[in-house]
Amino acid sequence: MKRADDEFIVNKSRFIGHGKPVESEEEALAFLREMREAYKDASHNCYAYIIGANMGVMRYSDDGEPGGTAGMPIIEVMKNRGVTNACVVVTRYFGGVLLGVGGLVRAYTQGAAMAVNACGVGVMHPTARYLMDVPYPLLSRVEYFFKSAPVAIEGKDFSDVITFTFLVKTQDEEALLQDLTQLSEGRLEPMRFDEIYSAWREDA
């Protein structure tokens, strides 16, 4: 999931849906403050965020809209899509035409869905983080392999060897390690140093 936004207009009211991956409530609130500052001339900045692999933290706000017409529809979109570790803010510029309760619910639902779609939904999976030193003669072979391997490269540091930091779903770990051993004839020794829950795109 990446940070993104999208917008639409309903009866002259402009709605902008913003989404951002976050790892904590502090990150979610920082994003909310940023959106409120960027759109301080807007009528409303309604939001919802969900944190934790088990969706343990859920917060939402109608930000002055009638109760239940904004924050709740946003969080329902997130729950229905299984989105966690994310914050969604839907900004509204009032266009002078009242939408009514049903109209507001539909508009904020649409705004949240557009934000989530723009971000690209990620599914949370148990994930292992690895460090792996790669000698220069093996670099092109490893990089070619990683292009189609089920990994996410986090970093690459060059010194006397190249040190890769990468993520792999724990379900793919065993096969990946076997492939790397085979690829390098046993010369690569990936070192597992962390286990986390991480969002992977649905097609990943």
Sequence and secondary structure as in RCSB ss.txt:
>XXXX:A:sequence
MKRADDEFIVNKSRFIGHGKPVESEEEALAFLREMREAYKDASHNCYAYIIGANMGVMRYSDDGEPGGTAGMPII
EVMKNRGVTNACVVVTRYFGGVLLGVGGLVRAYTQGAAMAVNACGVGVMHPTARYLMDVPYPLLSRVEYFFKSAP
VAIEGKDFSDVITFTFLVKTQDEEALLQDLTQLSEGRLEPMRFDEIYSAWREDA
>XXXX:A:secstr
   EEEEEEETTEEEEEEEEE SSHHHHHHHHHHHHHHTTTSSEEEEEEEESTT  EEEEE TTSSTTSSHHHHH
HHHHHHT  SEEEEEEEE  SS  HHHHHHHHHHHHHHHHHHHH  EEEEEEEEEEEEE GGGHHHHHHHHHHSS
EEEEEEEESSSEEEEEEEEHHHHHHHHHHHHHHHTT    EEEEEEEEEEETT 
